[in-house]
Amino acid sequence: MMWIVYALLAAFFAALVAVFAKIGIENVNSNLAVAIRTVVVLVMAWAIVFVTGKHGEIPSIGQKSWIFLILSGCATGLSWLFYYRALQIGPVSKVVPIDKLSVAIAMLLAFLILGETADAKTIIGGVLITLGALVLVL
């Protein structure tokens, strides 16, 4: 159940991302802001890899993993670019709920692409997330 703790920490830090970004992108081009953020994330991630000694595992990464990690990185970059632009021109209280529709979209893609089980509880949760985002935005 440690994954729940990590997921809650991810949610907390994602919330800080929105607030810090909104403050930080004032009078800064959103694409430049994403580039700066990306450098910080890059340095932090590689520092953790080297401190934990995991850099030695790089040669054992398979081709399929490389392809999908690269695709994931491209999706991350595009997500950040659009997110920062939306934050720059819109209110955090409206941008974040729309961005969090990614939860419902990820659930749908998990059912369709990964073959995960779409039980009633999960479907209702996804619908409620979507309705909640719509209520906050409208």
Backbone hydrogen bonds in HBPLUS format (Angstrom, degrees):
<---DONOR---> <-ACCEPTOR-->    atom                        ^
c    i                          cat <-CA-CA->   ^        H-A-AA   ^      H-
h    n   atom  resd res      DA  || num        DHA   H-A  angle D-A-AA Bond
n    s   type  num  typ     dist DA aas  dist angle  dist       angle   num
A0004-ILE N   A0001-MET O   3.05 MM   3  5.70 149.8  2.14 115.0 121.9     1
A0005-VAL N   A0002-MET O   3.10 MM   3  5.30 118.9  2.49 101.1 114.9     2
A0006-TYR N   A0002-MET O   3.12 MM   4  6.52 163.3  2.15 153.9 158.1     3
A0007-ALA N   A0003-TRP O   2.83 MM   4  5.98 153.6  1.89 144.4 152.2     4
A0008-LEU N   A0004-ILE O   2.88 MM   4  6.11 156.3  1.94 149.0 155.0     5
A0009-LEU N   A0005-VAL O   2.93 MM   4  6.19 157.6  1.98 150.0 156.5     6
A0010-ALA N   A0006-TYR O   2.86 MM   4  6.08 153.5  1.93 145.5 153.3     7
A0011-ALA N   A0007-ALA O   2.93 MM   4  6.19 154.8  1.99 144.9 151.5     8
A0012-PHE N   A0008-LEU O   2.93 MM   4  6.18 158.5  1.97 148.1 153.9     9
A0013-PHE N   A0009-LEU O   2.93 MM   4  6.16 170.1  1.94 155.2 157.2    10
A0014-ALA N   A0010-ALA O   2.82 MM   4  5.92 148.5  1.91 145.3 155.0    11
A0015-ALA N   A0011-ALA O   2.97 MM   4  6.18 146.5  2.08 143.0 151.3    12
A0016-LEU N   A0012-PHE O   3.08 MM   4  6.49 151.0  2.17 143.9 152.0    13
A0017-VAL N   A0013-PHE O   2.90 MM   4  6.18 144.8  2.03 141.7 151.7    14
A0018-ALA N   A0014-ALA O   3.31 MM   4  6.66 155.2  2.38 146.1 149.1    15
A0019-VAL N   A0015-ALA O   3.31 MM   4  6.67 165.3  2.33 150.7 153.7    16
A0020-PHE N   A0016-LEU O   2.78 MM   4  5.84 171.9  1.78 161.9 164.0    17
A0021-ALA N   A0017-VAL O   2.79 MM   4  5.70 157.7  1.83 146.7 154.2    18
A0022-LYS N   A0018-ALA O   3.00 MM   4  6.07 161.5  2.03 143.4 148.5    19
A0023-ILE N   A0019-VAL O   3.19 MM   4  6.46 158.4  2.24 148.7 153.9    20
A0024-GLY N   A0020-PHE O   2.82 MM   4  5.97 158.7  1.87 148.9 156.0    21
A0025-ILE N   A0021-ALA O   2.83 MM   4  5.87 148.3  1.93 160.4 163.7    22
A0028-VAL N   A0025-ILE O   3.02 MM   3  4.87 157.2  2.08 126.7 119.8    23
A0033-ALA N   A0029-ASN O   2.94 MM   4  6.23 155.5  2.00 152.9 160.7    24
A0034-VAL N   A0030-SER O   3.00 MM   4  6.26 152.5  2.08 144.3 150.8    25
A0035-ALA N   A0031-ASN O   3.02 MM   4  6.30 155.6  2.08 144.9 151.6    26
A0036-ILE N   A0032-LEU O   2.97 MM   4  6.27 156.8  2.02 151.6 157.3    27
A0037-ARG N   A0033-ALA O   2.93 MM   4  6.17 166.6  1.95 150.9 154.7    28
A0038-THR N   A0034-VAL O   2.79 MM   4  5.95 155.9  1.85 150.1 157.2    29
A0039-VAL N   A0035-ALA O   3.09 MM   4  6.36 153.5  2.17 145.9 151.5    30
A0040-VAL N   A0036-ILE O   3.16 MM   4  6.50 159.4  2.21 151.0 156.3    31
A0041-VAL N   A0037-ARG O   2.93 MM   4  6.23 164.1  1.95 155.8 160.0    32
A0042-LEU N   A0038-THR O   2.80 MM   4  5.95 160.5  1.84 150.0 156.0    33
A0043-VAL N   A0039-VAL O   2.95 MM   4  6.15 166.3  1.97 152.9 155.3    34
A0044-MET N   A0040-VAL O   2.96 MM   4  6.16 167.5  1.98 153.2 157.0    35
A0045-ALA N   A0041-VAL O   2.84 MM   4  5.94 167.4  1.86 155.1 158.8    36
A0046-TRP N   A0042-LEU O   3.02 MM   4  6.17 170.8  2.03 153.2 155.8    37
A0047-ALA N   A0043-VAL O   2.94 MM   4  6.00 151.5  2.03 145.2 153.7    38
A0048-ILE N   A0044-MET O   3.02 MM   4  6.27 158.2  2.07 150.2 155.2    39
A0049-VAL N   A0045-ALA O   2.99 MM   4  6.30 157.1  2.05 147.6 154.2    40
A0050-PHE N   A0046-TRP O   2.95 MM   4  6.16 164.1  1.98 151.2 154.3    41
A0051-VAL N   A0047-ALA O   2.84 MM   4  5.96 161.2  1.88 151.3 157.4    42
A0052-THR N   A0048-ILE O   2.97 MM   4  5.99 155.6  2.04 146.7 152.5    43
A0054-LYS N   A0049-VAL O   2.95 MM   5  5.22 142.5  2.10 159.0 159.8    44
A0053-GLY N   A0050-PHE O   3.15 MM   3  4.91 150.1  2.24  94.8 103.8    45
A0057-GLU N   A0054-LYS O   2.99 MM   3  5.64 166.5  2.01 121.1 125.6    46
A0058-ILE N   A0055-HIS O   3.33 MM   3  5.77 170.0  2.34 113.7 116.4    47
A0060-SER N   A0057-GLU O   3.05 MM   3  5.52 142.7  2.19 112.3 123.0    48
A0061-ILE N   A0058-ILE O   3.14 MM   3  5.62 170.1  2.15 121.0 123.2    49
A0066-TRP N   A0062-GLY O   2.97 MM   4  6.31 158.8  2.02 152.7 159.1    50
A0067-ILE N   A0063-GLN O   2.95 MM   4  6.22 165.7  1.97 156.3 159.2    51
A0068-PHE N   A0064-LYS O   3.04 MM   4  6.29 170.2  2.05 155.6 157.5    52
A0069-LEU N   A0065-SER O   2.79 MM   4  5.86 150.3  1.88 151.0 159.7    53
A0070-ILE N   A0066-TRP O   2.90 MM   4  6.01 155.0  1.96 149.2 155.8    54
A0071-LEU N   A0067-ILE O   2.92 MM   4  6.21 157.9  1.97 146.4 153.1    55
A0072-SER N   A0068-PHE O   2.89 MM   4  5.94 152.0  1.97 135.6 143.7    56
A0073-GLY N   A0069-LEU O   2.90 MM   4  6.11 149.2  1.99 139.5 147.8    57
A0074-CYS N   A0070-ILE O   2.93 MM   4  6.26 152.7  2.00 148.7 155.9    58
A0075-ALA N   A0071-LEU O   2.92 MM   4  6.20 158.9  1.96 149.1 154.8    59
A0076-THR N   A0072-SER O   2.84 MM   4  6.07 152.2  1.92 145.3 153.6    60
A0077-GLY N   A0073-GLY O   2.92 MM   4  6.15 163.5  1.95 149.2 153.0    61
A0078-LEU N   A0074-CYS O   2.99 MM   4  6.25 166.0  2.01 152.4 155.7    62
A0079-SER N   A0075-ALA O   2.87 MM   4  5.98 159.9  1.91 147.4 153.7    63
A0080-TRP N   A0076-THR O   2.85 MM   4  6.09 164.2  1.88 157.2 160.8    64
A0081-LEU N   A0077-GLY O   2.95 MM   4  6.16 160.7  1.99 150.4 155.7    65
A0082-PHE N   A0078-LEU O   3.03 MM   4  6.24 170.8  2.04 155.4 157.1    66
A0083-TYR N   A0079-SER O   2.83 MM   4  5.89 155.8  1.89 148.6 156.7    67
A0084-TYR N   A0080-TRP O   2.86 MM   4  5.92 168.2  1.88 152.5 155.0    68
A0085-ARG N   A0081-LEU O   3.15 MM   4  6.28 156.9  2.21 142.0 148.5    69
A0086-ALA N   A0082-PHE O   2.92 MM   4  6.09 159.2  1.96 146.1 152.2    70
A0087-LEU N   A0083-TYR O   2.83 MM   4  6.10 157.0  1.89 149.6 156.5    71
A0088-GLN N   A0084-TYR O   2.88 MM   4  6.02 147.9  1.98 142.1 150.9    72
A0089-ILE N   A0085-ARG O   3.18 MM   4  6.46 149.2  2.28 148.0 154.2    73
A0090-GLY N   A0086-ALA O   2.76 MM   4  5.58 127.7  2.03 146.1 159.6    74
A0094-LYS N   A0091-PRO O   2.96 MM   3  5.45 155.4  2.03 113.2 121.2    75
A0095-VAL N   A0091-PRO O   2.87 MM   4  6.09 164.3  1.89 159.9 165.3    76
A0096-VAL N   A0092-VAL O   3.02 MM   4  5.75 168.3  2.03 148.1 151.6    77
A0099-ASP N   A0095-VAL O   2.89 MM   4  6.14 162.5  1.92 157.4 163.3    78
A0100-LYS N   A0096-VAL O   2.84 MM   4  6.06 149.2  1.94 152.5 161.2    79
A0101-LEU N   A0098-ILE O   3.00 MM   3  5.34 157.9  2.05 107.9 114.9    80
A0102-SER N   A0099-ASP O   3.00 MM   3  5.94 162.6  2.03 120.1 125.1    81
A0103-VAL N   A0100-LYS O   2.98 MM   3  5.68 163.8  2.00 117.5 121.2    82
A0105-ILE N   A0101-LEU O   2.94 MM   4  6.25 164.6  1.96 156.2 161.4    83
A0106-ALA N   A0102-SER O   2.74 MM   4  5.73 155.7  1.80 140.8 147.7    84
A0107-MET N   A0103-VAL O   2.96 MM   4  6.22 151.6  2.05 144.7 152.7    85
A0108-LEU N   A0104-ALA O   3.00 MM   4  6.28 162.0  2.04 148.6 152.8    86
A0109-LEU N   A0105-ILE O   2.90 MM   4  6.18 162.7  1.93 152.3 157.1    87
A0110-ALA N   A0106-ALA O   2.81 MM   4  5.96 147.1  1.91 143.6 153.1    88
A0111-PHE N   A0107-MET O   3.01 MM   4  6.35 148.0  2.11 148.0 156.0    89
A0112-LEU N   A0108-LEU O   2.97 MM   4  6.26 164.2  2.00 151.9 156.2    90
A0113-ILE N   A0109-LEU O   2.69 MM   4  5.54 167.1  1.71 150.7 155.5    91
A0114-LEU N   A0110-ALA O   3.12 MM   4  4.83 126.7  2.42 106.7 121.5    92
A0116-GLU N   A0110-ALA O   3.08 MM   6  5.69 169.1  2.09 138.1 135.5    93
A0123-ILE N   A0119-ASP O   3.02 MM   4  6.29 163.3  2.05 158.2 163.4    94
A0124-ILE N   A0120-ALA O   2.87 MM   4  6.03 166.9  1.89 155.8 159.4    95
A0125-GLY N   A0121-LYS O   2.98 MM   4  6.12 157.3  2.03 142.5 149.3    96
A0126-GLY N   A0122-THR O   2.95 MM   4  6.20 158.3  2.00 148.9 154.2    97
A0127-VAL N   A0123-ILE O   2.94 MM   4  6.21 157.7  1.99 151.6 157.7    98
A0128-LEU N   A0124-ILE O   2.89 MM   4  6.11 158.2  1.93 151.5 157.6    99
A0129-ILE N   A0125-GLY O   2.91 MM   4  6.16 154.1  1.98 148.8 155.9   100
A0130-THR N   A0126-GLY O   3.04 MM   4  6.24 160.6  2.08 145.1 150.2   101
A0131-LEU N   A0127-VAL O   2.84 MM   4  6.11 161.5  1.87 151.9 157.3   102
A0132-GLY N   A0128-LEU O   2.76 MM   4  5.85 157.5  1.81 146.3 153.2   103
A0133-ALA N   A0129-ILE O   2.97 MM   4  6.22 157.0  2.02 148.4 153.9   104
A0134-LEU N   A0130-THR O   3.03 MM   4  6.30 159.8  2.08 147.6 153.2   105
A0135-VAL N   A0131-LEU O   2.86 MM   4  6.12 157.0  1.91 152.6 158.8   106
A0136-LEU N   A0132-GLY O   3.07 MM   4  6.27 159.2  2.12 148.1 153.0   107
A0137-VAL N   A0133-ALA O   3.06 MM   4  6.23 141.6  2.21 144.2 154.4   108
A0138-LEU N   A0134-LEU O   2.92 MM   4  5.95 163.2  1.95 154.6 158.5   109
